Structure formats: C-alpha cells, structure tokens
Amino acid sequence: MSNISSTFNRLRKNSEGALIAYVTGGDPSPKYTPKIVKALVEGGVDIVEIGIPFSDPIADGPVIQASDVRALSAGTTPTMVLNIVRELKKTIETPIVLLTYYNIIFRKGVGRFLEEASKSSVDGIIVADLPVEEASEYKEYAEEKGIDTIFLAAPSTSSERLEKIVNMDSGFLYLISVFGVTGMRDHVAQLTIQTLKRIRQYTVNRIPLAVGFGISKPDHVRTIISYGAEGAIVGSAFVKIIEENQNDLPILLDRLTKYAREMKEATKLIS
C-alpha cells in the first residue's frame, strides 16, 4: 500500500478528511521551500503538493502564475525541486506529490524523470496536461517505481471517460471543482456540490476523492467533506500568504502554520 493510500486509510478511521496543501517549489527561493513545507506539516497538512515551476501553467490563475515567475526568477529547476523533496523526506513522513506538466517530464525522459523522482521518495505525481488516453506508458513506468499516478477530473468529464480515469488512477482522484483556473473564491459553488455528488458515485470504495480549485476557507472545507469528499486541496490561499510575507520568513512560516491549523480543523467530521 502506498504512503498516500495509508494516509487516507488512517484519516478515514479517525473520521477526518485529508488537508492537501499546494505550494510552488522554489517560491520565493529554493532555500525557503523546505522550511515552508515543514511549517505546513506542523500545522497539520496531511499531504503536500509541490509544483515544479513552469513558464506556461495553463491550469493556474494569477496567484499561482506569479509564484511560478518568482520561482523561475530564483533559478529553480526540476532537478532542484526533486532534490528538495529528497532532503525533506529524510525528516518527514508526510506524503509529497509533485504537480507538473508533461513537457518537463518529456524533456528529461519519462524513465529518467521517474527514476529520479523515485530516488527522491516522491509519493505521487499529477501531470496536469496528460490525458488518460495517452498515459499508459507513463503509468507503467510510474507503477514500476512505486509512484502514484493522480489524474484530474472536471465538471465536464463524461461518465465514460471518468470510468477510464478511475480505473487508471492511484493515490487519489483530483476533482477540479469549477470551470476555469485556480484561485480563491468566496463560496463553494452549487456546481461543485453537484459535481462532487456525481463523481463520488464512481470513486466510492475505489479511490479517495479530493476537491480543489477555489477552496480557501474552513467553511469550504467543511462543506466539501460533508458532501463526501475525502480530501480538500488548498493552493492559492497558501501561495498568497507566501507572496505577501516573502520578505519576512518568521512571519511567513508562522502564518502558514496557523492557517493550515484552521483548515485542518475543518476536515474533522463531527460524529
């Protein structure tokens, strides 16, 4: 059983959802990322998602796009991000998932990239622009290296395609809860709840379902967990804290930990 699966099993037994936090590797500097990740874990984050900065992050809104620019300006490379994960995993057991785009993997070579990811103890990878129909070879390599392949589903994903995704997915299924790009929103849209109910019919007792895009308040977390999601993915809100406090590391880390603690508390189901 993978580290990600074990984490969801443990949380399920405790009547908790998973808090999954996204940050961009190397934002605002590669030397900050290990401290940022540890601050999130201290706050109760169950799974950390680290983005490999990319020049054309088509799925991301302005907050995360700006973090990619900061990270790339600081000289961050895919190899640096893998090295950061390798060092982190010497001191934390929390699952770490990479989010990347296929071009980054292709340029290094699929086999080589996954070999290096495995040596860095990466637990799972989300390739944001890899369609399930073209993922067989990648999935084979990833399975050989013991790395979960995490796919995305959206409100527009057909039932037929969803079945293919669930059959090939491992770790958890990442549900994009709204149309558009990442970013903070005021409330959980009715579309999100409707989509969650529909997708959950395919994932229940098969793969954990985690919801992202626009989750930025404890109430958002409580809502999606109450409707059956097993995880809440929070990205832009964490990245915004980094942006606003990038010149004061102690305050930055303190605010990340406090915010993570608030969001984690909201994953706990009241029996």
C-alpha positions as CSV (number, residue, x, y, z in Angstrom):
1,M,0.0,0.0,0.0
2,S,1.3,3.4,-0.9
3,N,2.1,6.2,1.6
4,I,-0.8,8.2,0.1
5,S,-3.3,5.3,0.5
6,S,-2.1,4.6,4.0
7,T,-2.7,8.3,4.9
8,F,-6.3,8.2,3.6
9,N,-6.9,5.0,5.4
10,R,-5.7,6.4,8.7
11,L,-7.7,9.6,8.3
12,R,-10.8,7.6,7.4
13,K,-10.6,5.6,10.6
14,N,-10.3,8.9,12.6
15,S,-13.3,10.4,10.7
16,E,-11.1,13.1,9.2
17,G,-10.7,14.3,5.6
18,A,-7.2,15.0,4.2
19,L,-5.9,18.5,4.0
20,I,-3.7,18.7,0.9
21,A,-1.6,21.9,0.5
22,Y,-0.1,23.1,-2.7
23,V,3.0,25.3,-2.9
24,T,5.3,26.1,-5.9
25,G,8.7,24.7,-5.4
26,G,11.4,27.4,-5.2
27,D,8.9,30.2,-4.4
28,P,10.2,32.7,-3.5
29,S,13.6,30.9,-3.3
30,P,14.6,27.2,-3.3
31,K,16.1,27.6,0.2
32,Y,12.7,28.6,1.5
33,T,10.7,25.6,0.3
34,P,11.9,23.0,2.9
35,K,11.0,25.5,5.7
36,I,7.6,26.2,4.1
37,V,6.8,22.5,3.8
38,K,7.7,21.8,7.4
39,A,5.6,24.8,8.5
40,L,2.6,23.3,6.7
41,V,3.2,19.9,8.2
42,E,3.4,21.4,11.6
43,G,0.0,23.0,11.0
44,G,-1.5,19.6,10.3
45,V,-1.3,19.3,6.5
46,D,-1.7,15.6,5.6
47,I,-0.3,15.6,2.0
48,V,1.9,18.3,0.4
49,E,1.7,19.0,-3.3
50,I,4.8,20.8,-4.7
51,G,4.5,22.4,-8.1
52,I,7.5,22.3,-10.4
53,P,7.6,25.8,-11.8
54,F,6.7,26.1,-15.4
55,S,6.6,29.0,-17.9
56,D,3.1,28.2,-19.2
57,P,1.0,26.9,-16.3
58,I,-2.3,26.8,-18.2
59,A,-4.4,25.5,-15.3
60,D,-3.4,28.2,-12.9
61,G,-4.8,31.6,-12.0
62,P,-2.8,34.8,-11.4
63,V,-1.7,33.9,-7.8
64,I,0.0,30.7,-8.8
65,Q,1.2,32.0,-12.1
66,A,3.0,34.8,-10.2
67,S,4.6,32.1,-7.9
68,D,5.9,30.3,-11.0
69,V,7.5,33.5,-12.1
70,R,9.1,34.1,-8.7
71,A,10.4,30.5,-8.6
72,L,11.8,30.6,-12.1
73,S,13.4,34.0,-11.5
74,A,15.1,32.5,-8.4
75,G,16.7,29.9,-10.7
76,T,14.5,26.9,-9.7
77,T,14.8,23.8,-11.9
78,P,13.0,20.5,-11.9
79,T,16.2,18.8,-10.5
80,M,16.3,21.4,-7.7
81,V,12.7,20.5,-6.7
82,L,13.5,16.8,-6.7
83,N,16.5,17.5,-4.5
84,I,14.3,19.5,-2.1
85,V,11.9,16.5,-1.9
86,R,14.8,14.1,-1.3
87,E,16.1,16.2,1.6
88,L,12.6,16.7,3.1
89,K,11.8,13.0,3.1
90,K,14.8,12.4,5.3
91,T,13.0,14.2,8.2
92,I,9.2,13.9,7.4
93,E,7.0,11.0,6.6
94,T,4.2,13.2,5.1
95,P,3.4,12.1,1.5
96,I,4.7,14.5,-1.1
97,V,3.1,14.8,-4.5
98,L,4.6,16.7,-7.5
99,L,2.4,18.7,-9.8
100,T,4.0,19.2,-13.2
101,Y,3.4,19.4,-17.0
102,Y,4.3,16.7,-19.4
103,N,6.8,18.9,-21.3
104,I,9.1,18.9,-18.2
105,I,9.0,15.1,-18.0
106,F,9.4,14.6,-21.7
107,R,12.5,16.9,-21.9
108,K,14.2,14.8,-19.2
109,G,12.8,11.5,-20.5
110,V,9.9,9.7,-18.8
111,G,12.0,6.8,-17.5
112,R,14.8,9.1,-16.2
113,F,12.4,11.5,-14.6
114,L,10.5,8.8,-12.8
115,E,13.8,7.1,-11.7
116,E,14.9,10.4,-10.2
117,A,11.5,11.0,-8.6
118,S,11.6,7.5,-7.0
119,K,15.1,8.1,-5.6
120,S,13.8,11.4,-4.1
121,S,11.0,9.4,-2.4
122,V,8.2,11.3,-4.3
123,D,4.9,9.6,-3.4
124,G,2.7,10.7,-6.3
125,I,2.7,12.8,-9.4
126,I,0.0,14.9,-11.1
127,V,0.7,15.6,-14.7
128,A,-1.8,18.4,-15.4
129,D,-1.9,18.1,-19.2
130,L,-1.5,14.3,-19.6
131,P,-4.8,12.8,-20.8
132,V,-5.7,9.4,-19.6
133,E,-6.0,8.1,-23.2
134,E,-2.2,8.8,-23.6
135,A,-1.0,7.8,-20.2
136,S,-0.5,4.0,-20.4
137,E,3.3,4.1,-21.0
138,Y,3.8,6.8,-18.3
139,K,1.6,4.8,-15.8
140,E,3.6,1.6,-16.4
141,Y,6.9,3.4,-15.6
142,A,5.3,5.1,-12.5
143,E,4.0,1.8,-11.2
144,E,7.4,0.2,-11.6
145,K,8.9,3.0,-9.4
146,G,6.1,2.8,-6.8
147,I,4.8,6.3,-7.6
148,D,1.1,7.0,-7.6
149,T,-0.4,8.5,-10.8
150,I,-3.0,11.1,-9.9
151,F,-5.4,12.2,-12.6
152,L,-7.7,15.2,-12.8
153,A,-11.5,15.2,-13.4
154,A,-13.7,18.2,-14.0
155,P,-17.4,19.0,-14.1
156,S,-17.4,18.4,-17.9
157,T,-15.8,14.9,-17.6
158,S,-18.1,12.4,-19.2
159,S,-19.2,9.2,-17.4
160,E,-17.3,7.0,-19.9
161,R,-14.1,9.0,-19.5
162,L,-14.5,9.1,-15.8
163,E,-14.6,5.3,-15.6
164,K,-11.3,5.2,-17.6
165,I,-9.7,7.7,-15.2
166,V,-10.8,5.9,-12.0
167,N,-9.5,2.6,-13.4
168,M,-6.1,4.0,-14.1
169,D,-5.8,6.4,-11.1
170,S,-4.0,5.7,-7.9
171,G,-3.4,7.7,-4.7
172,F,-6.5,9.9,-5.0
173,L,-8.6,11.5,-7.8
174,Y,-8.2,15.3,-8.1
175,L,-11.5,16.8,-8.8
176,I,-11.4,20.3,-10.3
177,S,-14.5,21.7,-8.7
178,V,-15.3,24.6,-11.1
179,F,-14.7,25.7,-14.7
180,G,-11.7,28.0,-15.1
181,V,-8.4,28.2,-13.4
182,T,-7.1,28.0,-9.8
183,G,-7.8,30.9,-7.4
184,M,-9.6,31.8,-4.2
185,R,-13.4,32.1,-4.3
186,D,-16.0,33.4,-1.8
187,H,-18.1,30.3,-1.5
188,V,-18.5,26.7,-2.7
189,A,-20.5,26.8,-5.9
190,Q,-23.6,24.7,-6.4
191,L,-21.8,23.3,-9.4
192,T,-19.1,22.0,-7.1
193,I,-21.6,20.2,-4.9
194,Q,-23.4,18.7,-7.9
195,T,-20.2,17.6,-9.5
196,L,-18.9,16.1,-6.2
197,K,-22.1,14.0,-5.8
198,R,-21.9,12.8,-9.4
199,I,-18.2,11.9,-9.3
200,R,-18.4,10.3,-5.9
201,Q,-20.6,7.6,-7.4
202,Y,-17.6,6.4,-9.4
203,T,-15.0,6.7,-6.7
204,V,-16.6,5.4,-3.5
205,N,-14.8,2.3,-2.2
206,R,-12.4,2.6,-5.2
207,I,-10.2,5.7,-4.9
208,P,-10.2,8.7,-2.5
209,L,-11.7,11.8,-3.9
210,A,-10.1,15.2,-3.2
211,V,-11.5,18.5,-4.3
212,G,-9.5,21.5,-5.4
213,F,-9.8,24.9,-7.1
214,G,-11.2,27.7,-5.0
215,I,-11.0,26.0,-1.6
216,S,-9.7,28.8,0.7
217,K,-11.8,28.9,3.9
218,P,-12.6,26.5,6.7
219,D,-16.3,26.6,5.7
220,H,-15.3,25.5,2.1
221,V,-13.5,22.5,3.6
222,R,-16.4,21.6,5.9
223,T,-18.9,21.8,3.0
224,I,-17.0,19.5,0.6
225,I,-16.1,17.0,3.3
226,S,-19.8,16.9,4.4
227,Y,-20.8,16.1,0.9
228,G,-18.4,13.1,0.7
229,A,-15.0,14.4,-0.4
230,E,-12.2,12.6,1.4
231,G,-9.7,15.5,0.8
232,A,-9.6,19.2,0.4
233,I,-6.9,20.7,-1.8
234,V,-5.8,24.3,-0.9
235,G,-3.4,26.1,-3.1
236,S,-3.8,29.8,-4.0
237,A,-4.6,30.7,-0.4
238,F,-1.3,29.3,0.8
239,V,0.6,30.7,-2.1
240,K,-0.9,34.2,-1.4
241,I,0.5,34.0,2.2
242,I,3.9,33.3,0.7
243,E,3.6,36.2,-1.7
244,E,2.5,38.7,1.0
245,N,5.2,37.7,3.5
246,Q,8.1,36.6,1.3
247,N,10.4,39.2,2.8
248,D,9.9,38.1,6.4
249,L,10.5,34.4,6.8
250,P,9.5,34.0,10.5
251,I,6.1,35.7,9.9
252,L,5.6,33.8,6.7
253,L,6.2,30.4,8.4
254,D,4.0,31.4,11.4
255,R,1.1,32.4,9.2
256,L,1.3,29.3,7.1
257,T,1.2,27.1,10.2
258,K,-1.7,29.0,11.7
259,Y,-3.8,28.9,8.5
260,A,-3.0,25.2,8.0
261,R,-4.2,24.5,11.5
262,E,-7.5,26.3,10.9
263,M,-8.1,24.5,7.6
264,K,-7.1,21.1,9.1
265,E,-9.6,21.5,12.0
266,A,-12.3,21.9,9.4
267,T,-11.6,18.4,7.9
268,K,-12.7,16.7,11.2
269,L,-16.2,15.3,10.9
270,I,-18.5,15.7,13.9
271,S,-20.0,12.3,14.7
